Amino acid sequence: MKKSMRFVLIVIAAVLAILLIGPLIVPIPPLKDTVPVEQLADQDSQFIEVNGLNVHYKMAGQGEPVIILMHGFGASTFSWREVMPPLSTYGTVIAYDRPAFGLTERPLPGEWSGENPYSMDAQVKLTIGLMDALGVEKAVLIGNSAGGTISAETAINYPDRVEGLVLVDAAIYGGGGAPAWMHPMLTIPQINRLGPWFVRSLAGKRGMDFLQMAWHDPSHITPEILAGYRKPLHAKNWDTALWELTKASQASELDDQLKLIELPTLVITGDDDRIIPPEDSIRLSVDLPSAKLVVIQNCGHLPQEEQPQAFMDAVISYLSNRGN
């Protein structure tokens, strides 16, 4: 009996040692085929220093209104390719990459001082900082998914800088990141070390599954669209940056603050959004003091990509009538 118990204890100790020590010593293979972001830039790419970050953005059109496009999780300025040119005929359009995405700089732990650049507050300040750097006093914010969360937070915290708000399948209720109780787990050394390795799955089947789920009709995802989404995965340290964003992200707590958004707001949803249910957007249009809801048919989570004409019709109508 004693020998049996001793054997069990030895096995338990060995398993614990593997679980505790293994993740700290297991070799993590380096990322392959990564290059400096400058080599991934398009002809119309521009870069500007904002709050200590080298931010990638694109600009088109001129005059007012100034429209700022804010992409969702896993996306970039590429997500606005279908609607940026026609929108630019109505004013100045700016699309930029949020930290951890696209070609915006991805600082690593120890490379920043002060506020974590991947946090919600820092991303809101980055939006205002970009406006300041480009000489924009007020703007219409159009945010898709998590970009909608940042857009709403910006409108709440800087109401004098936002003159219009379009929330596209926005992650408002319970969106924005892991719940608070999970955050201590993400910083455990064993998990923290393996985190970047875990998120690399987005470069494979998991990422493709997520993109297909975002579309009502995935057969419309062309090789060119897939290549556009995958291009930022060649940026140096994309995996570590995405893990840092995961750790810094927090669940949205906007429910009780929506009443502070008094400006006319357009809420857009695809009728077949399987990521942010249409019911959430319907609820959002009711909870906002002055909102109009547009449901786009035969459309998933990315109306600006899957149904760009219907998206444009809704946005142009909003821009033309928001002052009435």
Contacts in CASP RR format, 6 or more apart in sequence:
PFRMAT RR
TARGET T0000
AUTHOR 0000-0000-0000
METHOD contacts of the structure
MODEL  1
MKKSMRFVLIVIAAVLAILLIGPLIVPIPPLKDTVPVEQLADQDSQFIEV
NGLNVHYKMAGQGEPVIILMHGFGASTFSWREVMPPLSTYGTVIAYDRPA
FGLTERPLPGEWSGENPYSMDAQVKLTIGLMDALGVEKAVLIGNSAGGTI
SAETAINYPDRVEGLVLVDAAIYGGGGAPAWMHPMLTIPQINRLGPWFVR
SLAGKRGMDFLQMAWHDPSHITPEILAGYRKPLHAKNWDTALWELTKASQ
ASELDDQLKLIELPTLVITGDDDRIIPPEDSIRLSVDLPSAKLVVIQNCG
HLPQEEQPQAFMDAVISYLSNRGN
19 190 0 8 1.000
20 190 0 8 1.000
22 190 0 8 1.000
23 189 0 8 1.000
23 190 0 8 1.000
23 191 0 8 1.000
23 193 0 8 1.000
23 194 0 8 1.000
24 189 0 8 1.000
24 190 0 8 1.000
24 193 0 8 1.000
26 194 0 8 1.000
28 193 0 8 1.000
28 194 0 8 1.000
28 196 0 8 1.000
28 197 0 8 1.000
31 200 0 8 1.000
31 236 0 8 1.000
31 237 0 8 1.000
31 238 0 8 1.000
31 239 0 8 1.000
33 234 0 8 1.000
34 234 0 8 1.000
34 235 0 8 1.000
34 236 0 8 1.000
34 237 0 8 1.000
34 238 0 8 1.000
35 234 0 8 1.000
35 235 0 8 1.000
35 236 0 8 1.000
36 236 0 8 1.000
37 56 0 8 1.000
37 102 0 8 1.000
37 103 0 8 1.000
37 105 0 8 1.000
37 235 0 8 1.000
37 236 0 8 1.000
40 103 0 8 1.000
40 231 0 8 1.000
40 232 0 8 1.000
40 234 0 8 1.000
40 235 0 8 1.000
41 47 0 8 1.000
41 56 0 8 1.000
41 103 0 8 1.000
42 58 0 8 1.000
44 58 0 8 1.000
44 60 0 8 1.000
45 56 0 8 1.000
45 57 0 8 1.000
45 58 0 8 1.000
45 103 0 8 1.000
46 56 0 8 1.000
46 57 0 8 1.000
46 58 0 8 1.000
46 59 0 8 1.000
47 54 0 8 1.000
47 55 0 8 1.000
47 56 0 8 1.000
47 57 0 8 1.000
47 103 0 8 1.000
48 54 0 8 1.000
48 55 0 8 1.000
48 57 0 8 1.000
48 130 0 8 1.000
48 133 0 8 1.000
48 134 0 8 1.000
49 55 0 8 1.000
49 133 0 8 1.000
50 126 0 8 1.000
50 129 0 8 1.000
50 130 0 8 1.000
50 133 0 8 1.000
51 117 0 8 1.000
51 122 0 8 1.000
51 125 0 8 1.000
51 126 0 8 1.000
51 129 0 8 1.000
52 112 0 8 1.000
52 117 0 8 1.000
53 99 0 8 1.000
53 104 0 8 1.000
53 105 0 8 1.000
53 107 0 8 1.000
53 117 0 8 1.000
53 126 0 8 1.000
54 104 0 8 1.000
54 105 0 8 1.000
55 96 0 8 1.000
55 97 0 8 1.000
55 104 0 8 1.000
55 105 0 8 1.000
55 126 0 8 1.000
55 130 0 8 1.000
56 77 0 8 1.000
56 96 0 8 1.000
56 97 0 8 1.000
56 102 0 8 1.000
56 103 0 8 1.000
56 104 0 8 1.000
57 77 0 8 1.000
57 94 0 8 1.000
57 95 0 8 1.000
57 96 0 8 1.000
57 97 0 8 1.000
57 130 0 8 1.000
58 77 0 8 1.000
58 84 0 8 1.000
58 94 0 8 1.000
58 95 0 8 1.000
58 96 0 8 1.000
59 92 0 8 1.000
59 93 0 8 1.000
59 94 0 8 1.000
59 134 0 8 1.000
60 84 0 8 1.000
60 85 0 8 1.000
60 87 0 8 1.000
60 88 0 8 1.000
60 92 0 8 1.000
60 93 0 8 1.000
61 88 0 8 1.000
61 89 0 8 1.000
61 91 0 8 1.000
61 92 0 8 1.000
61 93 0 8 1.000
62 91 0 8 1.000
62 92 0 8 1.000
63 91 0 8 1.000
63 92 0 8 1.000
64 91 0 8 1.000
64 92 0 8 1.000
65 90 0 8 1.000
65 91 0 8 1.000
65 92 0 8 1.000
65 138 0 8 1.000
65 139 0 8 1.000
65 140 0 8 1.000
65 163 0 8 1.000
65 164 0 8 1.000
65 319 0 8 1.000
66 91 0 8 1.000
66 92 0 8 1.000
66 93 0 8 1.000
66 94 0 8 1.000
66 131 0 8 1.000
66 136 0 8 1.000
66 138 0 8 1.000
66 139 0 8 1.000
66 140 0 8 1.000
67 87 0 8 1.000
67 90 0 8 1.000
67 91 0 8 1.000
67 92 0 8 1.000
67 93 0 8 1.000
67 94 0 8 1.000
67 139 0 8 1.000
67 140 0 8 1.000
67 142 0 8 1.000
68 94 0 8 1.000
68 95 0 8 1.000
68 96 0 8 1.000
68 127 0 8 1.000
68 130 0 8 1.000
68 131 0 8 1.000
68 136 0 8 1.000
68 139 0 8 1.000
68 140 0 8 1.000
68 141 0 8 1.000
68 142 0 8 1.000
69 77 0 8 1.000
69 80 0 8 1.000
69 84 0 8 1.000
69 93 0 8 1.000
69 94 0 8 1.000
69 95 0 8 1.000
69 96 0 8 1.000
69 142 0 8 1.000
69 143 0 8 1.000
70 96 0 8 1.000
70 98 0 8 1.000
70 127 0 8 1.000
70 141 0 8 1.000
70 142 0 8 1.000
70 143 0 8 1.000
70 144 0 8 1.000
70 147 0 8 1.000
70 148 0 8 1.000
70 150 0 8 1.000
70 151 0 8 1.000
71 77 0 8 1.000
71 79 0 8 1.000
71 80 0 8 1.000
71 95 0 8 1.000
71 97 0 8 1.000
71 98 0 8 1.000
71 101 0 8 1.000
71 143 0 8 1.000
71 144 0 8 1.000
71 145 0 8 1.000
71 147 0 8 1.000
72 79 0 8 1.000
72 98 0 8 1.000
72 101 0 8 1.000
72 143 0 8 1.000
72 144 0 8 1.000
72 145 0 8 1.000
72 146 0 8 1.000
72 147 0 8 1.000
72 148 0 8 1.000
73 101 0 8 1.000
73 145 0 8 1.000
73 146 0 8 1.000
74 101 0 8 1.000
74 202 0 8 1.000
74 229 0 8 1.000
75 101 0 8 1.000
75 144 0 8 1.000
75 145 0 8 1.000
75 229 0 8 1.000
76 97 0 8 1.000
76 101 0 8 1.000
76 102 0 8 1.000
76 103 0 8 1.000
76 229 0 8 1.000
76 232 0 8 1.000
77 95 0 8 1.000
77 96 0 8 1.000
77 97 0 8 1.000
77 102 0 8 1.000
78 102 0 8 1.000
78 228 0 8 1.000
78 229 0 8 1.000
78 231 0 8 1.000
79 144 0 8 1.000
79 302 0 8 1.000
79 304 0 8 1.000
79 305 0 8 1.000
80 95 0 8 1.000
80 304 0 8 1.000
81 305 0 8 1.000
82 304 0 8 1.000
82 305 0 8 1.000
82 308 0 8 1.000
83 304 0 8 1.000
83 308 0 8 1.000
83 311 0 8 1.000
83 312 0 8 1.000
83 315 0 8 1.000
84 93 0 8 1.000
84 95 0 8 1.000
86 308 0 8 1.000
86 312 0 8 1.000
87 93 0 8 1.000
87 312 0 8 1.000
87 315 0 8 1.000
90 316 0 8 1.000
90 319 0 8 1.000
92 136 0 8 1.000
94 130 0 8 1.000
94 134 0 8 1.000
94 136 0 8 1.000
94 139 0 8 1.000
96 104 0 8 1.000
96 130 0 8 1.000
97 103 0 8 1.000
97 104 0 8 1.000
97 232 0 8 1.000
98 104 0 8 1.000
98 123 0 8 1.000
98 126 0 8 1.000
98 146 0 8 1.000
98 147 0 8 1.000
98 150 0 8 1.000
99 105 0 8 1.000
99 106 0 8 1.000
99 107 0 8 1.000
99 117 0 8 1.000
99 118 0 8 1.000
99 122 0 8 1.000
99 123 0 8 1.000
99 126 0 8 1.000
99 241 0 8 1.000
99 245 0 8 1.000
100 106 0 8 1.000
100 118 0 8 1.000
100 238 0 8 1.000
100 241 0 8 1.000
100 242 0 8 1.000
100 244 0 8 1.000
100 245 0 8 1.000
101 232 0 8 1.000
102 231 0 8 1.000
102 232 0 8 1.000
102 235 0 8 1.000
103 232 0 8 1.000
103 235 0 8 1.000
106 235 0 8 1.000
106 236 0 8 1.000
106 237 0 8 1.000
106 238 0 8 1.000
106 240 0 8 1.000
106 241 0 8 1.000
107 117 0 8 1.000
107 241 0 8 1.000
108 237 0 8 1.000
108 240 0 8 1.000
108 241 0 8 1.000
108 244 0 8 1.000
109 244 0 8 1.000
115 121 0 8 1.000
115 122 0 8 1.000
115 125 0 8 1.000
116 122 0 8 1.000
116 244 0 8 1.000
116 248 0 8 1.000
117 123 0 8 1.000
117 126 0 8 1.000
118 241 0 8 1.000
118 244 0 8 1.000
118 245 0 8 1.000
118 247 0 8 1.000
118 248 0 8 1.000
118 249 0 8 1.000
119 248 0 8 1.000
119 250 0 8 1.000
120 149 0 8 1.000
120 150 0 8 1.000
120 153 0 8 1.000
120 176 0 8 1.000
120 248 0 8 1.000
120 249 0 8 1.000
120 250 0 8 1.000
123 150 0 8 1.000
124 150 0 8 1.000
124 153 0 8 1.000
124 154 0 8 1.000
124 157 0 8 1.000
124 158 0 8 1.000
127 141 0 8 1.000
127 150 0 8 1.000
127 151 0 8 1.000
127 154 0 8 1.000
128 154 0 8 1.000
128 158 0 8 1.000
128 161 0 8 1.000
130 136 0 8 1.000
131 137 0 8 1.000
131 139 0 8 1.000
131 161 0 8 1.000
137 161 0 8 1.000
138 160 0 8 1.000
138 161 0 8 1.000
138 162 0 8 1.000
138 163 0 8 1.000
139 161 0 8 1.000
139 162 0 8 1.000
139 163 0 8 1.000
139 164 0 8 1.000
140 162 0 8 1.000
140 163 0 8 1.000
140 164 0 8 1.000
140 165 0 8 1.000
140 166 0 8 1.000
140 319 0 8 1.000
141 148 0 8 1.000
141 151 0 8 1.000
141 154 0 8 1.000
141 155 0 8 1.000
141 162 0 8 1.000
141 164 0 8 1.000
141 165 0 8 1.000
141 166 0 8 1.000
142 151 0 8 1.000
142 166 0 8 1.000
142 168 0 8 1.000
142 315 0 8 1.000
143 150 0 8 1.000
143 151 0 8 1.000
143 166 0 8 1.000
143 167 0 8 1.000
143 168 0 8 1.000
143 170 0 8 1.000
144 168 0 8 1.000
144 169 0 8 1.000
144 170 0 8 1.000
144 302 0 8 1.000
144 304 0 8 1.000
145 168 0 8 1.000
145 169 0 8 1.000
145 170 0 8 1.000
145 171 0 8 1.000
145 275 0 8 1.000
145 276 0 8 1.000
145 301 0 8 1.000
146 171 0 8 1.000
146 175 0 8 1.000
146 176 0 8 1.000
147 170 0 8 1.000
147 171 0 8 1.000
148 167 0 8 1.000
148 168 0 8 1.000
148 170 0 8 1.000
148 171 0 8 1.000
148 172 0 8 1.000
149 170 0 8 1.000
149 171 0 8 1.000
149 172 0 8 1.000
149 175 0 8 1.000
149 176 0 8 1.000
149 252 0 8 1.000
149 254 0 8 1.000
151 165 0 8 1.000
151 166 0 8 1.000
151 167 0 8 1.000
151 170 0 8 1.000
152 165 0 8 1.000
152 167 0 8 1.000
152 170 0 8 1.000
152 172 0 8 1.000
152 254 0 8 1.000
152 258 0 8 1.000
152 261 0 8 1.000
153 254 0 8 1.000
154 161 0 8 1.000
154 162 0 8 1.000
155 162 0 8 1.000
155 164 0 8 1.000
155 165 0 8 1.000
155 261 0 8 1.000
155 263 0 8 1.000
156 254 0 8 1.000
156 257 0 8 1.000
156 260 0 8 1.000
156 261 0 8 1.000
159 260 0 8 1.000
159 261 0 8 1.000
159 262 0 8 1.000
159 263 0 8 1.000
162 263 0 8 1.000
163 263 0 8 1.000
164 263 0 8 1.000
164 264 0 8 1.000
164 265 0 8 1.000
164 322 0 8 1.000
165 261 0 8 1.000
165 263 0 8 1.000
165 264 0 8 1.000
165 265 0 8 1.000
165 266 0 8 1.000
166 265 0 8 1.000
166 266 0 8 1.000
166 268 0 8 1.000
166 315 0 8 1.000
166 318 0 8 1.000
167 265 0 8 1.000
167 266 0 8 1.000
167 267 0 8 1.000
167 268 0 8 1.000
167 281 0 8 1.000
167 284 0 8 1.000
168 268 0 8 1.000
168 269 0 8 1.000
168 303 0 8 1.000
168 304 0 8 1.000
168 311 0 8 1.000
169 268 0 8 1.000
169 269 0 8 1.000
169 270 0 8 1.000
169 273 0 8 1.000
169 275 0 8 1.000
169 276 0 8 1.000
169 281 0 8 1.000
169 300 0 8 1.000
169 301 0 8 1.000
169 302 0 8 1.000
169 303 0 8 1.000
170 267 0 8 1.000
170 276 0 8 1.000
170 281 0 8 1.000
170 284 0 8 1.000
171 252 0 8 1.000
171 276 0 8 1.000
172 252 0 8 1.000
172 254 0 8 1.000
172 255 0 8 1.000
172 258 0 8 1.000
172 280 0 8 1.000
172 284 0 8 1.000
173 252 0 8 1.000
173 254 0 8 1.000
173 255 0 8 1.000
173 280 0 8 1.000
173 283 0 8 1.000
173 284 0 8 1.000
174 251 0 8 1.000
174 252 0 8 1.000
175 251 0 8 1.000
175 252 0 8 1.000
176 249 0 8 1.000
176 250 0 8 1.000
176 251 0 8 1.000
176 252 0 8 1.000
177 246 0 8 1.000
177 249 0 8 1.000
177 250 0 8 1.000
177 251 0 8 1.000
177 252 0 8 1.000
178 186 0 8 1.000
178 246 0 8 1.000
178 249 0 8 1.000
178 250 0 8 1.000
178 251 0 8 1.000
179 251 0 8 1.000
180 250 0 8 1.000
180 251 0 8 1.000
183 247 0 8 1.000
183 250 0 8 1.000
185 191 0 8 1.000
186 192 0 8 1.000
186 246 0 8 1.000
186 247 0 8 1.000
187 247 0 8 1.000
192 243 0 8 1.000
192 247 0 8 1.000
195 243 0 8 1.000
195 246 0 8 1.000
196 239 0 8 1.000
196 240 0 8 1.000
196 242 0 8 1.000
196 243 0 8 1.000
197 239 0 8 1.000
198 243 0 8 1.000
199 239 0 8 1.000
199 242 0 8 1.000
199 243 0 8 1.000
199 246 0 8 1.000
200 239 0 8 1.000
201 207 0 8 1.000
202 210 0 8 1.000
202 233 0 8 1.000
202 242 0 8 1.000
203 230 0 8 1.000
203 233 0 8 1.000
208 226 0 8 1.000
211 218 0 8 1.000
211 221 0 8 1.000
211 226 0 8 1.000
211 229 0 8 1.000
212 218 0 8 1.000
212 221 0 8 1.000
213 274 0 8 1.000
213 275 0 8 1.000
213 301 0 8 1.000
214 274 0 8 1.000
214 275 0 8 1.000
214 300 0 8 1.000
214 301 0 8 1.000
214 302 0 8 1.000
215 221 0 8 1.000
215 300 0 8 1.000
215 301 0 8 1.000
215 302 0 8 1.000
215 305 0 8 1.000
215 306 0 8 1.000
216 270 0 8 1.000
216 271 0 8 1.000
216 272 0 8 1.000
216 298 0 8 1.000
216 299 0 8 1.000
216 300 0 8 1.000
216 306 0 8 1.000
217 298 0 8 1.000
217 306 0 8 1.000
220 306 0 8 1.000
225 305 0 8 1.000
232 238 0 8 1.000
255 287 0 8 1.000
258 284 0 8 1.000
258 287 0 8 1.000
258 288 0 8 1.000
258 289 0 8 1.000
259 287 0 8 1.000
259 289 0 8 1.000
261 288 0 8 1.000
261 289 0 8 1.000
262 289 0 8 1.000
262 290 0 8 1.000
263 290 0 8 1.000
263 322 0 8 1.000
264 290 0 8 1.000
264 291 0 8 1.000
264 292 0 8 1.000
264 318 0 8 1.000
264 322 0 8 1.000
264 323 0 8 1.000
265 288 0 8 1.000
265 290 0 8 1.000
265 291 0 8 1.000
265 292 0 8 1.000
266 291 0 8 1.000
266 292 0 8 1.000
266 294 0 8 1.000
266 314 0 8 1.000
266 315 0 8 1.000
266 318 0 8 1.000
266 322 0 8 1.000
267 281 0 8 1.000
267 284 0 8 1.000
267 285 0 8 1.000
267 288 0 8 1.000
267 291 0 8 1.000
267 292 0 8 1.000
267 293 0 8 1.000
267 294 0 8 1.000
268 281 0 8 1.000
268 293 0 8 1.000
268 294 0 8 1.000
268 295 0 8 1.000
268 296 0 8 1.000
268 303 0 8 1.000
268 311 0 8 1.000
268 314 0 8 1.000
268 315 0 8 1.000
269 276 0 8 1.000
269 278 0 8 1.000
269 280 0 8 1.000
269 281 0 8 1.000
269 282 0 8 1.000
269 293 0 8 1.000
269 294 0 8 1.000
269 295 0 8 1.000
269 296 0 8 1.000
269 303 0 8 1.000
270 278 0 8 1.000
270 281 0 8 1.000
270 295 0 8 1.000
270 296 0 8 1.000
270 297 0 8 1.000
270 299 0 8 1.000
270 300 0 8 1.000
270 301 0 8 1.000
270 303 0 8 1.000
270 307 0 8 1.000
271 278 0 8 1.000
271 295 0 8 1.000
271 296 0 8 1.000
271 297 0 8 1.000
271 298 0 8 1.000
271 299 0 8 1.000
271 300 0 8 1.000
272 278 0 8 1.000
272 298 0 8 1.000
272 299 0 8 1.000
272 300 0 8 1.000
273 281 0 8 1.000
273 299 0 8 1.000
273 300 0 8 1.000
273 301 0 8 1.000
274 300 0 8 1.000
274 301 0 8 1.000
275 301 0 8 1.000
276 301 0 8 1.000
278 295 0 8 1.000
281 293 0 8 1.000
281 295 0 8 1.000
282 293 0 8 1.000
282 295 0 8 1.000
284 291 0 8 1.000
285 291 0 8 1.000
285 292 0 8 1.000
285 293 0 8 1.000
292 318 0 8 1.000
294 314 0 8 1.000
296 303 0 8 1.000
296 307 0 8 1.000
296 310 0 8 1.000
296 311 0 8 1.000
296 314 0 8 1.000
297 307 0 8 1.000
297 310 0 8 1.000
298 307 0 8 1.000
299 306 0 8 1.000
299 307 0 8 1.000
299 310 0 8 1.000
300 306 0 8 1.000
303 310 0 8 1.000
303 311 0 8 1.000
304 311 0 8 1.000
END
